[in-house]
Amino acid sequence: METTDEPLVSTTLDDVLVLRFNRPERRNAWNHELARSYADQLGRADADPSVRAIVVSGVGTAFCAGADLTSVGTDIDATTLPFLWNVESALRVRKPMVAAINGAAVGLGLVQALYCDVRFCVPEAKLSTAFARRGFVAEFGMASLLTSMVGQGRATDWLLSGRVISGADAYAAGLVNFLVSPDDVLDSAIAYARDLAANCSPRAMAVIKDQIRRESRMEFWQALQHAEKLQLETLATADVTEGFRAFAEKRVAKYEPLS
């Protein structure tokens, strides 16, 4: 991958887009330029039918060390923190997003890792909410995300204390899906994304992402009815026909891109 002064390194590998936060001198800390570039790249990728999956990582030894507070001084309010804009851009992406957590993911950095759908992580990574230690509340839905992923007990501990946990501890708690060595974490995440891109229906994955967010917060019978409605709608799509034919013919299905 080429060296660049841009805050985000973008590389296309067939139908997988790899985005890497590129402020290694600041441990990839989040600022306005990075936030704007990330939102722009994700918006374009979601609209690009040639992109079927996205991998997110960091250049150097950190994923993202959180908000870069060095340029705003001590008089902080909403007008002095423009890098807080566009933080939720990943939540609008319909395509699968895979995080390769290659190092520290703190505060806003941890938020971005959790906004991804699947997470690969190195055992030595340092993860922390950090908010309470900076006088902040649980930002950008973190209380809900953490509670749904690791349970109320662990979420309460990690949010109140802001203490550092390792990638290995995060894996044991179910916060990350795969624990991988530093040499392999990015390649493993890319291989996973390529498998999704090659074998899974883009439409189905987009619907499933939405189902997970909606149905996980519903009562069971409500979730069941919602899923059954979607099942009936899906039966009328070309993807289902192609999926069944490919299975019967023992070949890889050729699904249409998202429109």
C-alpha positions in Angstrom: 0.0 0.0 0.0 1.3 3.4 -1.0 2.5 6.0 1.5 0.2 9.1 1.5 -0.4 12.2 3.6 -4.2 11.6 3.3 -5.9 10.8 6.6 -7.4 7.7 5.1 -5.7 5.1 2.9 -8.0 3.5 0.4 -7.2 0.3 -1.5 -9.5 -1.8 -3.7 -8.9 -5.5 -3.8 -11.4 -6.9 -6.4 -14.8 -6.3 -4.8 -13.4 -5.5 -1.3 -12.6 -2.0 -0.2 -9.9 -1.7 2.5 -9.9 1.6 4.4 -7.1 2.3 6.9 -7.0 5.3 9.3 -3.7 7.0 8.4 -2.5 9.3 11.2 0.1 7.0 12.8 2.0 9.9 14.4 -1.1 10.5 16.5 -2.0 6.8 16.8 -4.7 7.4 14.2 -6.6 9.7 16.5 -9.9 10.9 15.2 -10.1 14.5 13.8 -12.2 16.5 11.4 -10.3 15.5 8.3 -10.4 11.8 9.1 -14.1 12.0 10.0 -14.9 13.7 6.7 -12.8 11.4 4.6 -14.2 8.3 6.3 -17.8 9.4 5.8 -17.1 10.3 2.1 -15.4 7.0 1.4 -18.1 5.0 3.1 -20.8 6.9 1.2 -19.2 6.2 -2.1 -18.5 2.6 -1.3 -22.1 2.0 -0.3 -23.3 3.5 -3.7 -20.7 1.6 -5.7 -22.1 -1.7 -7.0 -18.5 -3.1 -7.5 -17.9 -2.9 -3.7 -19.4 -5.8 -1.9 -17.6 -5.7 1.5 -15.4 -3.2 3.4 -12.5 -3.8 5.7 -11.4 -1.1 8.2 -8.1 -1.0 10.0 -5.3 1.4 11.0 -1.8 2.3 9.7 1.0 1.5 12.1 0.4 0.0 15.6 -3.0 1.5 16.5 -6.5 1.1 15.2 -7.7 4.5 16.4 -6.7 6.0 19.8 -9.9 8.1 20.1 -10.7 11.7 19.6 -7.7 14.0 19.0 -8.1 16.6 21.7 -4.7 18.3 21.2 -6.0 21.0 18.9 -9.0 22.2 20.8 -7.5 23.4 24.0 -9.4 23.2 27.3 -12.5 25.3 26.5 -14.5 22.5 24.9 -18.0 22.7 23.6 -20.0 21.5 20.6 -18.5 24.2 18.3 -14.9 23.2 19.1 -15.3 19.5 18.3 -16.1 19.3 14.5 -14.5 15.9 14.4 -17.6 14.6 16.2 -19.6 15.2 13.0 -20.2 12.2 10.8 -19.2 9.7 13.5 -22.3 7.6 12.7 -21.5 7.3 9.0 -20.7 3.6 9.3 -24.2 2.9 10.6 -25.7 4.0 7.3 -23.6 1.4 5.2 -25.7 -1.5 3.9 -22.7 -3.6 3.0 -20.8 -5.8 5.5 -18.0 -4.0 7.4 -15.1 -6.0 8.9 -12.8 -4.4 11.5 -9.1 -5.5 11.7 -8.2 -4.1 15.1 -4.4 -4.0 14.9 -3.8 -2.1 18.1 -5.4 0.5 20.4 -9.1 1.2 20.0 -10.1 3.8 22.5 -13.2 6.0 22.9 -14.3 7.0 19.4 -11.9 4.4 18.0 -13.7 1.7 19.9 -17.0 3.1 18.7 -15.9 2.8 15.1 -14.7 -0.8 15.7 -18.1 -1.7 17.2 -20.0 0.0 14.3 -18.4 -2.7 12.1 -20.3 -6.0 11.8 -17.5 -8.4 12.4 -14.2 -7.8 14.3 -10.8 -9.4 14.1 -8.3 -8.3 16.8 -4.8 -8.9 18.0 -4.4 -10.3 21.5 -2.3 -7.3 22.7 -4.7 -4.6 21.5 -5.6 -2.1 24.2 -9.4 -1.4 24.2 -11.1 1.2 26.4 -14.3 3.3 26.4 -12.3 6.0 28.3 -15.3 8.4 28.3 -15.8 8.6 32.1 -12.1 9.4 32.5 -12.5 12.4 30.3 -15.7 13.6 31.9 -17.8 12.3 29.0 -20.9 10.1 29.0 -21.2 6.9 27.0 -21.1 8.3 23.5 -22.8 7.5 20.2 -24.9 4.5 21.4 -22.0 2.8 23.2 -24.1 1.9 26.3 -26.6 0.1 24.1 -23.9 -1.6 21.9 -21.8 -2.8 24.7 -24.7 -4.1 26.7 -26.1 -6.1 23.8 -22.6 -7.5 23.0 -21.2 -8.4 26.4 -24.0 -8.1 28.9 -25.0 -5.4 31.4 -22.4 -6.4 34.0 -19.3 -6.1 31.8 -20.7 -3.1 30.0 -21.3 -1.3 33.3 -17.8 -2.1 34.4 -16.1 -1.0 31.2 -18.1 2.2 30.9 -17.9 3.3 34.5 -14.2 2.5 34.9 -12.9 3.3 31.5 -10.3 0.7 32.2 -8.1 -0.9 29.5 -8.9 -4.4 28.5 -6.8 -6.5 26.1 -7.8 -7.9 22.8 -7.7 -11.4 24.4 -10.1 -10.3 27.2 -12.4 -8.7 24.6 -12.4 -12.0 22.6 -13.2 -14.0 25.8 -16.1 -11.6 26.5 -17.5 -11.9 23.0 -16.7 -8.3 22.0 -14.5 -9.4 19.1 -15.2 -12.4 16.8 -11.6 -13.6 15.9 -8.3 -13.3 17.7 -5.4 -13.2 15.3 -1.7 -12.4 15.4 -0.5 -8.9 14.4 1.1 -10.3 11.2 -2.2 -11.9 10.1 -4.9 -9.6 11.4 -5.4 -7.5 8.2 -5.0 -10.4 5.8 -7.5 -12.5 7.8 -10.1 -9.7 7.8 -9.6 -9.3 4.1 -10.0 -13.0 3.4 -13.2 -13.0 5.5 -14.6 -10.0 3.5 -13.6 -11.7 0.2 -15.6 -14.8 1.2 -18.7 -12.7 1.9 -18.2 -10.8 -1.3 -17.8 -14.0 -3.4 -20.5 -16.2 -1.8 -23.2 -14.2 -0.1 -26.1 -12.2 -1.6 -25.5 -8.4 -1.2 -29.3 -7.9 -0.8 -29.6 -10.6 1.9 -26.6 -9.3 3.8 -28.1 -5.7 3.8 -31.4 -7.0 5.0 -29.7 -9.2 7.7 -27.7 -6.2 9.0 -31.0 -4.3 9.4 -32.7 -7.3 11.0 -30.0 -7.6 13.6 -30.4 -4.0 14.7 -34.2 -4.0 14.6 -35.1 -7.5 15.8 -32.6 -7.6 18.7 -34.6 -4.9 20.3 -38.0 -6.4 19.7 -40.0 -8.9 21.8 -39.6 -12.4 20.3 -43.0 -12.7 18.7 -42.6 -9.2 17.2 -39.2 -10.2 15.8 -40.7 -13.5 14.5 -43.5 -11.6 12.6 -41.0 -9.1 11.2 -38.7 -11.9 10.0 -41.6 -13.8 8.4 -42.7 -10.7 6.5 -39.2 -10.3 5.2 -39.0 -14.0 4.3 -42.2 -13.7 2.1 -40.7 -10.6 0.4 -37.4 -12.4 -0.2 -39.0 -15.4 -1.8 -40.0 -13.2 -4.7 -36.5 -12.0 -5.4 -34.1 -13.3 -8.1 -31.4 -13.9 -5.4 -33.4 -16.8 -3.9 -33.9 -18.4 -7.3 -30.2 -18.1 -8.0 -29.2 -19.3 -4.6 -31.3 -22.5 -4.9 -30.1 -23.1 -8.5 -26.5 -22.7 -7.6 -26.9 -25.1 -4.7 -28.5 -27.7 -6.9 -25.9 -27.3 -9.7 -23.0 -27.3 -7.2 -21.6 -23.9 -8.3 -21.0 -20.5 -6.8 -24.1 -18.3 -6.9 -23.9 -15.2 -9.0 -25.8 -12.5 -7.1 -26.8 -9.1 -8.4 -25.1 -6.1 -6.7 -27.1 -3.7 -4.5 -28.9 -1.1 -6.4 
